[in-house]
Amino acid sequence: MGSTGGSTRSAPDAAGRVARPERTRREADGYAQEAAALRTGLVREIVAGGGLTDPAWRTAFEEVPRHLFVPYYYETGAPGEAGTAVAAAGTAAGAASTAAGAPGTAAASTGAGAAGIAAAAPGTAAAGVPGGGAAGAGEAGEAGEAGAVRGTVGYTRLWRDDPHPLRRARWLAGAYADAPLATRVRDGELITSSSQPSLMARMLHALQVRDGDRVLEIGAGTGYNAALLAHRLGDAHVTTLDLDPEITEAARNHLAAAGFRPAVVTGDGARGCPLHAPYDRIIATCAVASIPSAWLGQCRPDALILTPLATGLIALRVADTRHAEGRFLAIPAYFVPLRGSGPPPQVPTHGLPSRPLLDDSFRFLLNVAAGHMEPVEALALWEHEGRPGRERYGVTVRGDRQWAWLDDPEGAYGWPLGPPGRLQPFPYR
């Protein structure tokens, strides 16, 4: 099928996936053998945690080489601290790459990529902080040794072409750890990162793709997620979009190196990509405060939109260009905001005791209702309703109105989405 639309779906092949030509030439890769063993270990780890139950997605994770999408990334910690541990970590990484192919053995996590988890609330293990993540093309050759890079105070870079073999081994092991990887840091602040693979697996499963579906990804990142989608659906069915031309250029290069060529577009994620619409699925790897109307306008009826919102993941079923509704997934997810959308709303905690703030389900309510409910009201609601988890919340879009709700879109509790306005005591109607 051509890249601009049509309703005809490609017939699946014998394996149940869309028939497609053999992968185009993959860039020569000196790490291929070691990476394959580490990839096997990563997949085993995700499966052991209950993920990758769909054989098609499991095959994608087994075959798409993540290390080609993260030629470098950053760890937290001062250069001196990282340097003193490099020998031990490198040795462990090498041992992991050797043992990863053994039955029942998972690749060791070196802790690489822990950068960027600060977005999680205290006491919460963030599932991943994706949202657009490769640095511009050409930056991978800047520094030949581990250590601080200009503008990355507090971070240490691990690099594919580091002249030190132990640091290269550490980089490769970290690329296949089930952890988010900080891929762009500016003035000591995380800008972009590559998601935790197990979270990516859960999101792709929740996307419920079918053979022949056309998918738009908001937030190109390193290109790894687009590669997984292209492996599952075929290049012609996948479009990935990012605002930053350096990110899209790097993602396009990473995808080509791995043998994939989906459409990679530079543009405003809030406006979608009408060029390749209509879409059957939209997946965002960056957080939004409300659902952009352009996304609904570019969807087919019964399409699914999966996007981070308020430290959760909302799955919206699209009825038409102005109506959609759905519930949050049960899992927490912390993502950087959609570029150009402004900072997320402040989450007030004044007047609250400390114990409820340690509970993830209460912090989620504070995020959902931020700017529209006093913290003490949120605490009263949370306790009265039995401390509800994310899966009891949902979102409804009706024309120009959209709101989050608890249990029932027409029920007692709802909060408008979008920029905070006048405080709305519950219930909101």
C-alpha positions in Angstrom: 0.0 0.0 0.0 1.2 3.5 -0.8 2.2 5.9 2.0 -0.7 8.3 1.6 -3.7 6.2 2.6 -6.4 4.0 1.2 -8.5 1.5 3.2 -7.1 -1.7 1.7 -5.1 -3.8 4.2 -2.1 -5.9 3.3 -2.6 -9.7 3.7 -0.6 -11.3 6.5 2.0 -13.8 5.7 2.3 -17.3 7.2 3.7 -15.9 10.4 0.7 -13.7 10.9 2.6 -10.5 10.1 2.3 -8.2 7.1 4.2 -9.6 4.2 7.1 -7.3 3.4 10.4 -7.5 1.4 13.5 -8.6 3.1 15.2 -5.9 5.2 17.3 -3.5 3.2 21.0 -3.6 3.7 21.9 -3.3 7.4 24.9 -1.2 8.3 28.0 -3.3 9.1 27.9 -3.9 12.8 30.9 -5.1 14.7 28.7 -5.7 17.8 26.1 -7.9 16.2 27.0 -11.2 17.8 27.4 -9.8 21.4 24.3 -7.7 20.9 22.2 -10.7 19.8 23.0 -12.5 23.0 22.2 -9.5 25.2 19.0 -9.0 23.2 18.0 -12.5 24.0 18.6 -11.8 27.7 16.5 -8.6 27.6 13.6 -10.4 25.9 13.7 -13.2 28.6 13.6 -10.5 31.3 10.6 -8.8 29.8 8.8 -12.1 29.3 9.5 -13.1 32.9 7.9 -9.9 34.0 4.7 -10.7 32.1 5.4 -8.8 28.9 5.7 -9.7 25.2 2.8 -12.2 25.2 2.2 -11.5 21.5 4.6 -13.6 19.4 4.9 -10.8 16.8 6.1 -8.2 19.3 8.4 -10.7 20.9 10.0 -11.4 17.5 10.4 -7.7 16.9 12.2 -7.2 20.2 14.4 -10.2 19.5 15.4 -9.0 16.0 15.6 -5.1 16.2 19.0 -4.1 17.4 18.5 -1.4 20.1 22.2 -0.5 20.3 22.1 0.9 16.8 19.6 3.5 18.0 21.7 4.6 21.1 25.3 5.1 19.8 25.8 7.0 23.0 23.8 7.9 26.1 24.4 9.4 29.5 24.7 8.1 33.1 24.1 10.1 36.2 27.1 10.7 38.4 30.3 12.8 38.4 33.0 11.7 35.9 35.3 10.7 38.6 32.8 8.5 40.3 32.0 6.8 37.0 35.7 6.5 36.1 36.6 4.6 39.3 33.9 2.1 38.6 34.5 1.6 34.9 36.8 -1.4 35.2 34.5 -3.4 37.4 31.4 -2.4 35.4 33.1 -3.1 32.1 34.2 -6.5 33.3 30.6 -7.3 34.5 29.2 -6.1 31.2 31.6 -8.3 29.2 30.6 -11.3 31.4 26.9 -10.5 30.8 27.4 -10.4 27.1 29.1 -13.8 27.2 26.6 -15.4 29.5 23.4 -13.8 28.1 22.9 -16.6 25.6 22.9 -19.3 28.2 19.4 -20.8 29.0 17.7 -18.9 31.8 20.3 -16.2 32.0 19.3 -12.6 31.6 21.7 -9.9 30.6 23.0 -7.9 33.5 21.8 -4.4 34.0 24.7 -2.0 34.6 22.4 0.7 35.8 23.1 2.7 32.6 20.3 5.0 31.7 19.1 5.8 35.2 19.3 9.4 34.1 16.0 11.1 33.7 14.1 9.4 36.4 13.8 12.5 38.4 10.4 13.1 36.8 9.0 10.4 39.0 7.6 11.3 42.4 9.6 10.4 45.5 9.4 6.8 46.3 8.3 5.8 42.8 10.3 3.7 40.3 9.5 5.4 37.0 8.8 3.1 34.2 10.7 5.2 31.7 11.1 8.7 30.5 10.8 8.7 26.7 9.6 11.4 24.5 12.0 12.1 21.6 15.5 11.1 22.0 18.4 11.0 19.7 21.0 13.7 19.6 21.8 15.4 16.3 23.7 13.5 13.7 27.5 13.9 14.1 27.5 14.4 17.8 28.5 10.8 18.5 32.1 11.6 17.6 32.7 14.4 20.0 34.5 12.7 22.9 36.6 9.6 22.9 36.7 8.9 26.6 34.2 8.6 29.4 33.7 11.8 31.3 31.6 15.0 31.4 30.8 16.5 28.1 30.2 20.2 27.7 26.7 21.1 28.9 26.2 17.7 30.7 27.4 18.5 34.2 26.4 15.6 36.5 26.3 13.1 33.6 28.9 10.8 32.1 28.7 9.7 28.5 29.0 6.1 27.4 29.9 5.8 23.7 29.9 3.1 21.0 33.3 4.2 19.6 35.1 4.8 22.9 38.7 3.6 22.5 38.6 1.8 25.9 37.2 -1.7 25.4 35.7 -2.0 28.9 33.8 1.2 28.5 32.5 0.0 25.1 31.4 -3.2 26.8 29.6 -1.2 29.4 27.9 0.9 26.7 26.7 -2.2 25.0 25.4 -3.9 28.1 23.6 -0.7 29.1 21.9 -0.5 25.7 20.2 -3.8 26.5 19.4 -3.2 30.1 15.7 -2.8 30.9 16.1 0.8 31.7 15.5 4.2 30.1 18.6 5.8 28.6 19.3 9.5 28.7 20.2 10.4 25.1 20.3 14.2 25.2 21.3 16.4 28.1 21.7 20.2 28.0 23.1 22.4 30.8 22.8 19.5 33.2 19.1 18.9 32.4 17.7 15.9 30.7 16.1 16.8 27.4 15.3 13.5 25.8 15.7 9.8 26.5 14.9 6.3 25.2 12.2 4.5 27.0 12.5 1.4 29.2 12.1 -1.5 26.9 9.5 -3.3 29.1 7.4 -0.2 29.1 7.6 0.1 25.4 6.5 -3.6 25.1 3.5 -2.8 27.3 2.5 0.2 25.3 2.9 -1.5 22.0 0.7 -4.4 23.3 -1.9 -1.9 24.5 -1.9 -0.3 21.1 -3.7 -3.4 19.7 -2.4 -3.1 16.2 -3.7 -5.3 13.4 -2.0 -6.2 10.2 -2.4 -3.4 7.7 -2.9 -0.7 10.4 -1.4 2.7 9.7 0.3 4.1 12.8 1.5 7.6 13.7 4.1 8.0 16.4 4.3 11.4 18.1 7.9 11.7 19.3 10.5 10.1 17.0 13.1 9.7 19.8 16.0 7.5 18.7 13.8 5.8 16.1 13.8 2.5 18.1 10.1 2.4 18.7 9.4 3.2 15.1 11.7 0.3 14.1 9.7 -2.0 16.3 6.4 -0.8 14.7 7.9 -1.1 11.2 9.1 -4.6 11.9 5.6 -5.5 12.9 3.6 -3.6 10.3 6.0 -2.8 7.5 7.8 0.5 6.7 4.9 1.9 4.6 2.5 1.7 7.5 4.5 3.7 10.0 5.1 7.5 10.3 7.1 9.0 13.2 7.1 12.7 13.9 9.2 15.1 16.0 9.6 18.9 16.2 13.4 18.9 16.3 15.1 18.4 12.9 18.2 17.1 14.6 16.2 14.4 16.3 14.4 13.4 13.1 17.7 13.4 11.2 19.3 11.1 13.8 16.3 8.8 14.0 16.2 8.5 10.2 19.9 7.6 10.2 19.5 5.0 13.0 16.5 3.5 11.2 18.4 3.2 8.0 21.4 1.6 9.7 19.1 -1.0 11.1 17.4 -1.6 7.7 14.2 0.3 8.3 12.7 3.2 6.3 9.4 4.3 7.7 8.3 7.9 7.1 10.3 10.3 9.4 8.7 13.7 9.5 9.8 17.0 11.2 6.8 18.9 12.5 4.7 19.9 15.5 3.4 16.8 17.3 0.3 18.6 18.4 -0.7 19.0 14.8 -0.1 15.4 13.8 0.9 14.6 10.3 -2.0 15.0 7.8 0.2 13.9 4.9 -0.1 10.2 5.7 -3.5 10.3 7.4 -5.9 8.7 8.1 -4.4 6.6 10.9 -5.7 3.5 12.7 -3.5 4.1 15.7 -1.7 7.0 17.2 0.9 6.5 19.9 2.7 9.3 21.7 6.0 9.0 23.6 5.6 12.4 25.3 3.1 13.7 27.8 0.2 15.9 26.9 -2.0 18.0 29.2 -5.0 17.5 26.9 -5.7 15.6 23.7 -4.8 17.7 20.6 -7.9 18.0 18.3 -5.7 17.4 15.2 -5.1 13.8 16.4 -8.8 12.9 16.3 -9.2 14.7 13.0 -6.5 12.4 11.5 -8.0 9.1 12.8 -10.3 6.7 11.1 -13.4 5.8 13.1 -12.7 3.2 15.8 -9.0 4.2 15.8 -7.1 4.0 19.1 -4.9 6.8 20.6 -2.4 5.9 23.3 -0.7 8.8 25.0 0.9 9.7 28.4 -1.2 12.0 30.5 -0.9 12.9 34.2 1.7 10.2 34.9 -0.5 7.6 33.3 -1.3 6.1 29.9 -4.7 6.8 28.4 -6.1 4.6 25.7 -8.8 6.5 23.8 -11.2 4.9 21.3 -12.1 7.4 18.6 -15.7 7.6 17.5 -15.3 10.4 15.0 -13.2 13.5 14.5 -14.7 15.2 17.6 -15.5 12.4 20.0 -13.3 9.9 21.8 -13.3 8.1 25.2 -11.3 5.6 27.1 -9.6 4.5 30.4 -6.1 4.7 31.8 -3.9 1.7 31.9 -3.0 0.5 35.4 0.7 1.1 35.1 2.5 4.4 36.0 4.4 6.2 33.3 6.5 9.3 33.5 7.3 11.1 30.2 8.8 14.4 29.2 6.2 16.9 27.9 5.3 17.3 24.2 7.8 19.8 22.9 6.3 23.3 22.5 3.4 22.5 24.9 4.9 24.4 27.8 5.8 23.0 31.3 3.4 20.6 33.0 1.0 22.2 35.6 2.3 22.6 39.1 1.0 19.9 41.5 0.2 21.6 44.8 0.7 19.6 48.0 0.0 22.4 50.6 -2.0 21.3 53.6 -1.4 17.6 53.0 0.1 15.0 55.5 3.2 13.3 54.2 1.9 9.7 54.2 -0.6 10.0 51.3 2.1 11.6 49.2 4.0 8.3 49.3 1.1 6.6 47.6 1.3 6.5 43.8 -2.4 6.4 43.4 -2.9 9.6 45.3 -0.1 11.4 43.4 -1.9 10.3 40.2 -5.1 12.0 41.4 -3.2 15.2 42.2 -1.8 15.2 38.7 -5.1 14.5 37.1 -6.9 17.3 39.0 -3.9 19.7 39.1 -5.2 23.3 38.9 -8.8 22.3 39.3 -9.0 20.9 42.8 -7.6 21.8 46.2 -5.2 19.2 47.5 -7.3 18.7 50.7 -10.3 18.0 48.5 -8.4 15.5 46.5 -7.3 13.7 49.7 -10.9 13.5 50.9 -12.1 12.1 47.5 -9.3 9.6 47.4 -10.0 8.2 50.8 -13.8 8.3 50.3 -13.5 6.3 47.1 -11.3 3.6 48.4 -7.9 4.9 47.1 -8.7 4.2 43.4 -5.9 3.1 41.1 -5.3 4.5 37.6 -7.6 2.0 35.9 -10.7 3.5 37.5 -10.0 6.9 35.7 -10.8 7.8 32.2 -10.9 10.6 29.7 -13.8 11.8 27.4 -13.5 14.2 24.4 -16.7 15.8 23.2 -16.1 18.5 20.6 -14.4 21.4 22.4 -14.8 19.8 25.8 -12.6 17.2 27.3 -12.3 16.0 30.9 -10.9 13.3 33.1 -13.2 11.3 35.3 -13.4 8.7 38.0 -15.4 5.5 37.3 -18.0 7.1 35.0 -17.7 9.9 32.5 -21.2 11.1 33.6 -20.5 10.4 37.3 -19.8 12.5 40.3 -16.2 13.3 39.7 -14.6 15.0 36.7 -11.9 17.5 35.9 -11.4 19.6 32.8 -8.2 18.9 30.8 -5.9 21.6 29.6 -4.3 24.6 31.2 -5.3 25.2 34.8 -8.1 27.7 35.3 -10.4 28.6 38.1 -10.4 25.9 40.8 -13.3 23.6 40.3 -14.6 22.0 43.6 -15.7 18.5 42.9 -17.9 17.4 41.3 -17.1 19.2 38.1 -20.0 19.7 35.7 
